[in-house]
Amino acid sequence: MEKVSVFLADWQVLFREGIHFTLSGEEDLEVIGEATNNEEALNFIETNPPRVAILNADRSESSGIRITRRIKQNLPSVSVILIMDSYDEEQLFSAVKCGASACLIKDIDPDDLVNIIRKVAQGASPVSEALLKPGLASRVLDEFEDFSLISKEVDNLLASLSPREGEVLHHIADGNSIEKVAQTLGINEEAIRHHLGLILTKLVSNEHNREVIEAAQSHLPSIISRARPGKPAVEYITKDEFVAFKQSITERLKSFMGELT
């Protein structure tokens, strides 16, 4: 039986060693490395990708959120579990958007952690359960409103919510339980969770694409300003500008390769 490789990174030695001790008693799990901070973790993971990486979701420059984005962009097969020192809704929301498979608090029961590691190793995303929180569901709805405004300027390249997905989020944002939402919409709880999984996939994809657009626009002279009512102005490029930018990069690369040969 092939073991699930796990990498651990956390500033707290006792917590990290506690996880290592717990996993050492599981025949199907294997810790292949440890680090005291996320920067060290990234260096290891990029060289020796584990199946599951457990990182601390701290707020430092090398936060688990930032590192997770990079891991998921370059090594999508690595599932990331983020650990919060204590519950923080802002960190949880960031974890939902960055592509983490799960976001947990340090007081989690060891057996529950083991079960979650196995689930994410098989491709599950328990973090989607966070969308059942009314506050987070409301923030996700706001995010997709932002995405719709951006998408109009880039030829609708960003994903939008389906009518059913919007209904699910609106009912949750209003404070309804999953049981109540299922009853109201005439579907079962499994269908609700399926919709939440689709919403999560779209949210993570759109967040990544927004970062690409914002990074690209900083290199272009022509900018279009767009803003939601009551929010600071944000600048985005048009599709034609983005295509022109990509073409210029391609031409530069060809020129560079020609010089090498």
CORRAVEN-V515754 format. One record per residue. N is the residue number from 1. RES is the residue in one small letter. PSI is psi in whole degrees, -180 to 180 (999 if undefined). OMEGA is omega as a letter, one per 30 degrees, with the letter a starting at -180 (* if undefined). D_LAST is the distance of its C-alpha to the last C-alpha in whole Angstrom. Layout:
N;RES;PSI;OMEGA;D_LAST / N;RES;PSI;OMEGA;D_LAST
This chain:
1;m;127;l;48 / 2;e;129;a;45 / 3;k;152;l;45 / 4;v;119;a;44 / 5;s;134;a;42 / 6;v;137;l;43 / 7;f;138;a;41 / 8;l;137;l;44 / 9;a;122;l;43 / 10;d;143;a;46 / 11;w;-22;a;47 / 12;q;109;a;51 / 13;v;-46;a;51 / 14;l;-40;l;54 / 15;f;-47;a;53 / 16;r;-45;a;50 / 17;e;-29;l;52 / 18;g;-42;l;54 / 19;i;-45;a;52 / 20;h;-45;l;50 / 21;f;-43;a;54 / 22;t;-45;a;54 / 23;l;-26;a;51 / 24;s;-19;l;52 / 25;g;3;a;55 / 26;e;124;a;53 / 27;e;-26;a;52 / 28;d;1;a;49 / 29;l;144;a;48 / 30;e;123;l;46 / 31;v;121;a;45 / 32;i;-2;l;41 / 33;g;162;l;41 / 34;e;158;l;42 / 35;a;156;l;42 / 36;t;-16;l;44 / 37;n;167;a;42 / 38;n;-28;l;39 / 39;e;-44;l;36 / 40;e;-40;l;37 / 41;a;-45;a;37 / 42;l;-43;l;34 / 43;n;-41;l;32 / 44;f;-48;a;34 / 45;i;-39;a;33 / 46;e;-24;l;30 / 47;t;-38;a;29 / 48;n;76;a;33 / 49;p;124;l;33 / 50;p;173;l;37 / 51;r;-36;a;39 / 52;v;132;l;41 / 53;a;131;l;40 / 54;i;114;a;44 / 55;l;155;l;43 / 56;n;133;a;45 / 57;a;43;a;45 / 58;d;175;a;46 / 59;r;11;a;45 / 60;s;177;l;43 / 61;e;-36;l;40 / 62;s;52;a;38 / 63;s;156;l;41 / 64;g;-30;l;41 / 65;i;-50;a;40 / 66;r;-44;a;37 / 67;i;-39;l;36 / 68;t;-42;l;37 / 69;r;-45;a;35 / 70;r;-42;l;32 / 71;i;-47;a;33 / 72;k;-26;l;34 / 73;q;-40;a;31 / 74;n;-28;a;28 / 75;l;69;a;31 / 76;p;-18;a;33 / 77;s;-13;l;35 / 78;v;121;l;36 / 79;s;137;a;40 / 80;v;132;l;41 / 81;i;122;l;44 / 82;l;138;a;45 / 83;i;124;l;48 / 84;m;138;l;50 / 85;d;-35;l;53 / 86;s;164;a;55 / 87;y;131;l;55 / 88;d;112;a;53 / 89;e;-34;l;53 / 90;e;-45;l;50 / 91;q;-40;l;48 / 92;l;-43;l;49 / 93;f;-41;l;48 / 94;s;-39;l;45 / 95;a;-39;l;44 / 96;v;-41;a;45 / 97;k;-25;a;42 / 98;c;-10;l;40 / 99;g;7;l;40 / 100;a;145;l;42 / 101;s;-27;l;44 / 102;a;154;l;47 / 103;c;118;a;48 / 104;l;164;l;51 / 105;i;152;a;54 / 106;k;-20;a;54 / 107;d;15;l;58 / 108;i;144;l;57 / 109;d;135;a;59 / 110;p;-41;a;57 / 111;d;-38;l;57 / 112;d;-40;l;56 / 113;l;-44;l;53 / 114;v;-44;a;53 / 115;n;-39;l;53 / 116;i;-38;l;51 / 117;i;-44;l;48 / 118;r;-41;a;49 / 119;k;-48;a;49 / 120;v;-29;l;45 / 121;a;-24;l;44 / 122;q;5;l;45 / 123;g;1;a;43 / 124;a;158;l;46 / 125;s;79;l;46 / 126;p;-20;a;50 / 127;v;-21;l;49 / 128;s;-21;l;49 / 129;e;-23;l;53 / 130;a;-25;a;53 / 131;l;-8;l;53 / 132;l;-7;l;56 / 133;k;125;a;57 / 134;p;-43;a;59 / 135;g;-43;a;57 / 136;l;-38;l;53 / 137;a;-41;l;54 / 138;s;-41;a;55 / 139;r;-34;l;52 / 140;v;-40;l;50 / 141;l;-42;l;51 / 142;d;-40;l;51 / 143;e;-43;a;47 / 144;f;-25;l;47 / 145;e;-43;l;49 / 146;d;-45;a;46 / 147;f;-39;a;43 / 148;s;-36;l;45 / 149;l;-42;l;45 / 150;i;-42;a;41 / 151;s;-33;l;41 / 152;k;-28;a;42 / 153;e;-7;l;39 / 154;v;39;l;37 / 155;d;40;l;38 / 156;n;42;a;40 / 157;l;-16;a;37 / 158;l;147;a;39 / 159;a;146;l;42 / 160;s;164;l;45 / 161;l;142;l;48 / 162;s;161;l;50 / 163;p;-41;a;54 / 164;r;-42;l;55 / 165;e;-40;l;53 / 166;g;-41;l;54 / 167;e;-46;a;57 / 168;v;-48;a;57 / 169;l;-41;a;55 / 170;h;-42;l;58 / 171;h;-40;l;61 / 172;i;-43;l;59 / 173;a;-28;l;59 / 174;d;-1;l;63 / 175;g;12;a;63 / 176;n;143;l;64 / 177;s;165;l;64 / 178;i;-34;l;62 / 179;e;-44;a;65 / 180;k;-40;l;66 / 181;v;-45;l;63 / 182;a;-42;a;63 / 183;q;-44;a;67 / 184;t;-41;a;66 / 185;l;-6;l;63 / 186;g;31;l;65 / 187;i;170;a;62 / 188;n;171;a;62 / 189;e;-32;l;60 / 190;e;-39;l;57 / 191;a;-38;l;56 / 192;i;-47;a;56 / 193;r;-32;l;54 / 194;h;-44;l;52 / 195;h;-39;l;52 / 196;l;-37;l;51 / 197;g;-41;l;48 / 198;l;-41;l;46 / 199;i;-43;a;47 / 200;l;-45;l;45 / 201;t;-45;l;42 / 202;k;-41;a;42 / 203;l;-47;a;43 / 204;v;-43;l;40 / 205;s;-46;a;37 / 206;n;-39;a;39 / 207;e;-42;l;38 / 208;h;-46;a;35 / 209;n;-35;l;34 / 210;r;-41;l;36 / 211;e;-39;l;34 / 212;v;-45;a;31 / 213;i;-46;a;32 / 214;e;-35;l;34 / 215;a;-41;a;30 / 216;a;-40;a;29 / 217;q;-24;a;32 / 218;s;-13;a;31 / 219;h;2;a;28 / 220;l;144;a;30 / 221;p;-31;a;32 / 222;s;120;a;34 / 223;i;142;l;37 / 224;i;128;a;40 / 225;s;132;l;42 / 226;r;144;l;44 / 227;a;146;l;47 / 228;r;152;l;50 / 229;p;129;l;53 / 230;g;3;a;54 / 231;k;152;l;50 / 232;p;150;l;48 / 233;a;140;l;46 / 234;v;138;a;42 / 235;e;135;l;39 / 236;y;156;l;37 / 237;i;163;l;35 / 238;t;168;l;35 / 239;k;-43;a;33 / 240;d;-40;l;32 / 241;e;-40;a;31 / 242;f;-42;l;29 / 243;v;-43;l;27 / 244;a;-39;l;26 / 245;f;-46;l;25 / 246;k;-40;l;23 / 247;q;-39;l;21 / 248;s;-39;l;20 / 249;i;-43;l;19 / 250;t;-44;l;17 / 251;e;-39;l;15 / 252;r;-40;l;14 / 253;l;-43;l;12 / 254;k;-43;l;11 / 255;s;-42;a;10 / 256;f;-44;a;9 / 257;m;-34;l;6 / 258;g;-38;l;5 / 259;e;-35;a;5 / 260;l;-31;a;4 / 261;t;999;*;0
